[in-house]
């Protein structure tokens, strides 16, 4: 393995640089006003790691499966000397230690879902010294020094809230928000997007509960909220919405407009129960886009500092079995199986054939 340092990180301060100046802009679409980052090319094949944090829900499992499916495709496997995945739990110190260990072991690139968005400045400096490319995704960092892969979390939250309020004619008395895992940038930004819509509704009571992006947790906290607060005019759930719907059904709550996630079982329930609203999601296959970006950077290509992938979404009236949800697949299956502008979406067989174990 050659030990070649990435000797010159180039960050173009000109925020208005055209997408055409970066590599494959059809895939790596720049967020508005972002800068551009590139590194000196390194010779492959590469040693790459994915350092996941929390692994206790179906989305994280699907992200791990998608990264393994990406690495298994022949055109990618030939570029990899090693590919390693570890999940370290919801502890930023443990995640930082794992990243440091991979850097010390000579890994060329590390992708990760940050446990804490503001704890990684020293890690970024150490990565620059060691010549390691860092590519956070999903829960990204409060920094402009590395390439980050995401959807617009603000827009995802806003989209769900606006769809619910549109279905209610712009007025409501009480809305339930089921938030995600506290301390993550994704949770923070989605809540901000939701609140940007809801805070404009006169007289609206907003009840917030913490669902941890988990179906079982969401079901419990929503059950408690219904027992305490009674009925709601609408519901906005970040993830784990199957639990939210199940809790409402068990409590005999009437069907109301909902903004929910993109799990297969959620879309099945929306269609079966005629729930109005929208299914919009953070696609776990962005883990594979982060790996694609890491390799592109190692090969010397310039990418936007912040990449915004399109938000996979379908409105309730457009749900169709076999098209955007799949009754024959597990309810936990995530319907966002890839980004066609980046690579051919994964088949269910590719994804479900991978486990979520550390490798």
N, C-alpha and C positions, 0 to 999 in steps of 0.2 A: 504494500500500500504506500503510495507516494504521500509525503508530508509536505504539501505545498500550501503556504499561507495565502489567504485572500488579502493581498497586500494593499489593494486600493479600493475601499468602499466609496462608491460615487452616489451622492444624494443630490439630485437636481432640485434646487430650492424653488425653481419656477413652477408654481402650483398649476399653472395653466398649460403645462406641456401636453401636447396632443397624444391621444391614445395610440395613434399610428407610430409614435416614437418608442413604444414598448413592444415586447414580445407577445405575439398572439393576443391582441386586444379583444378579439371576439370571445376569448375564454377569460383572460385576466383583465376584466373591465375596471377602469379606475373609478374610485369614488370621487365625487366632486371635489376639486381643489387639492387632490393628493399630489405628492411629489413622486419621484422615480428613484429606484434603487438598483444598482448592479454591482457585481463583484468580478474580480479577475477569474477567468475560467480555470477550472481544475480538471485534471485527467481522471476519468472514471476507470473502472466501476467504483461506486460510492458506498460508504457505510452510512446508513440513515436509520434514525430512531424516531419513534412516535412515543412521547411521554404523556400519557393520559393522566388526568387526575381522578376525579370521581367516576366510578364505573357501575353505579347502582341503579341505572335505569335502561330502558330499551334503546333510547337514542344513543347512549354512549356505546352500548353493545354493537349497534348498527354501524357506528362510526369506526369501531375497531374492525368489524367485518369488511367494511368498504376499503379500509386501508390495506388489509391483507389481500382482498380481491384485486386491488390495483397492483400491488407488488407481485402478484402471481401471474399477471398477464405477461406473455413472452417479451413484448416490446419494452416493458419496464424491468422485468427480471434481469435482462441482460445488462442493465445499467447499474445494478445493485450488487455490491460485494457482500453486504450484510444488510438485513432489515430486521429491526428489533422493536418490540412493543412492550411497554410496561405501564401498569396502572398503579398509582401511588396513593389514591384516596384524596380526600378534601383537605389536604395539608400542604400549604405553599412551601414550607421548609423541606418537606419530603420531595416535592416536585423539583425544587431548585437543586437539591442534592443529587437527584437522578440525572438531571441535565448536566450538572458539573461532572458527574462520573462518566457520562458518554463523551463529553468534551475531552476529558483526560484520557479516554480510551481511543482517541483519534477519530471519532465520528465526524463525517463531513457536514452533515445536516441533521437538525432535530426539529420535528414538528411537535406541537403540543397545544393542549387546551388549558389555558392559564387558570389556575385556581384563584389567583388574586391579580387584578389588572395592574396594580401599582408596585409590585414587589420585585420586579425583574430588571431594573436598571443596572445593578451590579452584574447580573448574569449576562446582559447584553454586552457590557464592557469586556467581560471575560471571554465571551464568544468571539468578539472582534480580535482579541489578542491571540486566541487559539486557532483562528481561521475556520470557525464553525458557522454555518448558515443557520439562523433560527427563523422558523416560520410558524408563528402562532395562528390558530384559527378558532372559530366559534367564540369562545370567551377570550377576547383579544386583550392587548396591553394598552395602557395609557402612554404610548410612545409613538414617535414617528421615525424611529431609527431602524426598524426591520420591516420586511414585507409581511403583511397580515391578510389572511383570507377570511372573508365574512360575507354575510348578507347584511343589509342595513337593518340592524336590530330596532332602531328607532322607527323605521318605516314598517317593519313587521308588526310592532305593537300598535302603531297608528292605524294600519290597515284593518286589523281585527276590530279595534274600537270603533272606527268610523263605519265599518260595515254593520256592526250591531246597532249603532245609533241611527244609521240610515234606515234600517229595518224597523226601528221604533219611531220613525218620523221625526227624529231629532230631539225628542223629549223622553224623560224617564225619571222615576223617583228613586230607584235603588238598583245599583249594578254590583255584581260580584266579580272581583278580579282574583284569579288564582295565579299567584306569582311563582317564580322558579327558585333556584338555589341561591340563598343570600350571599352577598360578597362577590358575585360574578358580574363582569361587565355586561354580559348578555342580559341577565335579569334586570340590571339597573337601566339599561338603554331601552329594553322593551317596555318597562314600566313608564319610563319617560314618554315614550311614543303613545302609550295608552292615555296617559294623563294629559297629553297635549290636546286630545279630543275631549276627554271626559270633564276636564276642569272648566270647559266653556259651556257646559250644560247647567242651566239655572236650577238651583235647588236639589241637585243630584247628591244622594248619599252613596258613597263608594265604600264597599266593604272589601278589604284585602285579606287574603289568607295565603300561607306559604305552602305550596304543593311540592316543592323540590323537583319539579319536572318528572314526577313519579306517579304512576297510576294509583297505586295503593295509598300513598300519602295524600294525594289529591282527593280520593274518595273519602278519607277520614275527615280531613279539614273542611271539605264542603258539607259533609253530613253535619258537622258541628255548627257550621255557619247557618245552615238551614234551620237547625233546632233553635239557634239563638236569634236570628234575624228574620225568619219567615221567608216569604217569597221575594224573588228578584225579577226585575223586568228584563234583564239580559245578563249574560255571563261571558267573560273574556278569560280564556285559559292559555297560559304560555305553552304548557306541555303536560301530558298526563291526563288529557281531557276525557278519556274513556272513564276514568274514575269519577270525574266530575259529573258526567252524564249518568253513570250508574247510581251515584248518590242522589241525584235529583229524581230519578225514576223510583228508587226505593222510598223516597219521602213523598211520592205522589205529586211532585212539583209539576205544574203545567209546562208544556213546551214553550220555550222562549228563544229569541235570537241568540246565537252564540258565535264567538270567534274562537276557533279551536286549532289543534295541531294537525299534522298530516299522517298520523299512524293509521294503518289499515283498519283497525277496529273502530277507530273514531269515525272514519268516513262511512263504515258499515252502519253504525248507529245513527249517524246523521240522516242517511238515506232511509233506513228502516223506520225511524221515528218522525220523519219529515221536519227535522230541526232546521229552521232558516239560519242563514249566516254564511260563514266562510271557513274553510279549512286551509290554513296557510302555515308554512313550516320552515324551520331551519333544517335543511336537508343534511343528514349525517354523512352523505357522500362527499361533502366538502372536505372531509379528512383526506380523500384521494386527491382533490384539487390542491390541497396544501403540499402533498408529496410531489405532485406534478410541478408545482411552483419551486419547491426546494431543488429538484433536479435541474429545472430551467435556469435557476440562479447559479448553480454549480457549473453549468455549461457556459456561463458568461453572459446570459441574456438579461436585459433590463426589464423590470416589472414595476407596476405601480406600487407605491408603498402601502396603500390600502386598496384591496380588491373587493368590489361588491358583486357577488353573484346574484342572479335573478332569484326572486322568492317563489318557490313552488306553491301554487295556490289553485283552489277550485271553489267556486261558489256552490251553495247547496243545490241550486236548481240544475247545475251542470254535472252532478255526480252520476256516474254510470259504471255499473259492475263490469269488470274486465277491462275497463279503460283507465279509470283513475282510482279505483279500489278493487280488491281481489278477494272474493269470498272464499276461495279455496286455499288462501295463504294464511299464516298465523296472524292473529289480530295485532300482535306487536310489530309486525313487519312495517317498516317505514316506506311510504310510497315515493319519497324523493330518492330515486335510485341512481341519480347521476345528473350531469350537466352536459347536454349534447354538444354545446359549443366547445367543450374541453376534451371530451373523449366519449366514446360510445357508452351510454348508460349500462350499468351492470344488470345482468339478468338476475331474477330471484334465486336461481340455482347458484350463481357465482357468490352471492352474498350469504345465502343460508348454508352454503358449503363450508363457510369459515367459522371458526370458534372465536370466543372473546378472551382467550387465555393470554397471559403474558408469554412472549416468545423471545 
